[in-house]
């Protein structure tokens, strides 16, 4: 708590007097690196019309002491859920999908799916799971860590497998964070659009928006800009870079990738198993994407502008309002947040963004938030395992409070 108080005073002082930097964000990031909360950070703050500030501090690689750069590539993990949510809402806009539709309308393998109650007895649910429920984590579907759930590099096959497992509870009665549900939403996109999930995302979202570095399979040039993940040293006094492929020979990776080139920087950071994804051209809708601050900032600006950017409309205002509003009904999520269509929604302004702001975080502490009330979008990209809850409060709160104070309503 003392560290949080110190950082808050530090941010306020720098905002008031500009003693440390002309940037209101830079001192916060420098403190995160100095305190070993983050190995390196990239942040972006944008208004409706332009990027207001982008900053890079620390190291992209602790092992080689490679400085972080503004165009560093990060694994954004569960922030991918928001990209999938936006893509699905394109189908809703076109009248091809309704959030109230049963999933089995598009995926017949879900017909007859039953609920397994606490006594192990199977019975039919009160209603089949809906598109809304798979996208807001209230479907009751099997969880990704379920014993016996052997997933493959085929979205079609994976989702068909989910359908064979009974529901964990009645649909719509409990919030349970669920990658399998979001993946099911991605499969619906495939069936309705007639394109693979990856192809749809590229052609309908990334290429039109100019998100050139958002990908499921970083190439060699993008891998050279990869931000490498760090974790605590054994004594927890500092950070060290992870290397998740150190015991795997190149010939094994080549075999698993079926000859498709996989940058060694990617396997070092993600593990050699990602070679199977390259081989089968597979990417998980719930958490497979890599991206940059600029690309994510562009996506956020589109949403901040109610679905339009630079004269082109991607989503209707109605769709943006729907994906960014509570879809879980009376089912509670947490005291701090609710959930929309692939987006988390803030119920408190304790971190800086207004109540009603929406966005998502990723497993290694990346995050984006769109704040319509303050008319800004905020992106913070970090690759860090084992970050404590207190460290997360310092990092997210320090950055976002400084961003809102300096740039809310585009700097007033």
URFEN-V55423 format. One record per backbone hydrogen bond with DSSP energy under -1.0 kcal/mol. NH is the residue of the N-H (numbers start at 1). CO is the residue of the C=O. Records with the same first field share a line. If there is no record, write none. Layout:
NH = CO + CO
This chain:
5 = 1
6 = 2
7 = 3
8 = 4
9 = 5
10 = 6
11 = 7
12 = 8
13 = 9
14 = 10
15 = 11
16 = 12
17 = 13
18 = 14
29 = 25
30 = 26
31 = 27
32 = 28
33 = 29
34 = 30
35 = 31
36 = 33
37 = 32
38 = 32
41 = 57
42 = 381
43 = 55
44 = 379
45 = 53
46 = 377
47 = 50
52 = 45
53 = 45
55 = 43
57 = 41
59 = 39
60 = 66
61 = 66
66 = 61
68 = 58
72 = 69
73 = 225
74 = 291
76 = 289
79 = 76
80 = 77
81 = 78
83 = 79
84 = 80
85 = 81
86 = 82
87 = 83
88 = 84
89 = 85
91 = 87
92 = 88
93 = 89
94 = 90
95 = 92
96 = 91
97 = 91
101 = 98
103 = 129
105 = 102
106 = 103
107 = 103
110 = 107
111 = 108
113 = 110
115 = 123
116 = 167
117 = 121
120 = 117
123 = 115
131 = 101
132 = 99
134 = 130
135 = 131
138 = 133
146 = 143
149 = 146
150 = 148
151 = 149
158 = 154
159 = 155
160 = 156
161 = 157
162 = 158
163 = 159
164 = 161
165 = 162
167 = 114
168 = 140
172 = 138
173 = 170
176 = 137
182 = 178
183 = 179
184 = 180
185 = 181
186 = 182
187 = 183
188 = 184
189 = 185
190 = 186
191 = 187
192 = 188
193 = 189
194 = 190
200 = 196
201 = 197
202 = 198
203 = 199
204 = 200
205 = 201
206 = 201
207 = 202
209 = 205
210 = 206
211 = 206
212 = 210
214 = 211
215 = 290
223 = 219
224 = 220
225 = 222
226 = 223
227 = 73
228 = 60
230 = 383
231 = 240
233 = 238
236 = 233
240 = 231
242 = 229
244 = 268
248 = 245
253 = 249
254 = 250
255 = 251
256 = 252
257 = 253
258 = 255
259 = 254
260 = 257
266 = 263
267 = 263
268 = 264
269 = 265
270 = 266
271 = 267
274 = 271
275 = 272
276 = 273
278 = 274
279 = 275
280 = 276
282 = 277
287 = 284
288 = 284
290 = 215
291 = 74
296 = 292
297 = 293
298 = 294
299 = 295
300 = 296
301 = 297
302 = 298
303 = 299
304 = 300
305 = 301
306 = 303
307 = 302
309 = 312
312 = 309
314 = 307
315 = 307
320 = 316
321 = 317
322 = 318
323 = 319
324 = 320
325 = 322
327 = 339
331 = 328
334 = 337
338 = 345
340 = 343
341 = 323
342 = 135
344 = 359
345 = 338
346 = 357
347 = 336
352 = 349
356 = 346
357 = 354
358 = 370
359 = 344
360 = 368
362 = 366
365 = 362
367 = 380
368 = 360
369 = 378
370 = 358
371 = 376
375 = 371
376 = 371
377 = 46
378 = 369
379 = 44
380 = 367
381 = 42
384 = 364
385 = 230
392 = 388
393 = 389
394 = 390
395 = 391
396 = 392
397 = 393
398 = 394
399 = 395
400 = 396
401 = 397
402 = 398
403 = 399
404 = 400
405 = 401
406 = 402
407 = 403
408 = 404
409 = 374
410 = 407
412 = 409
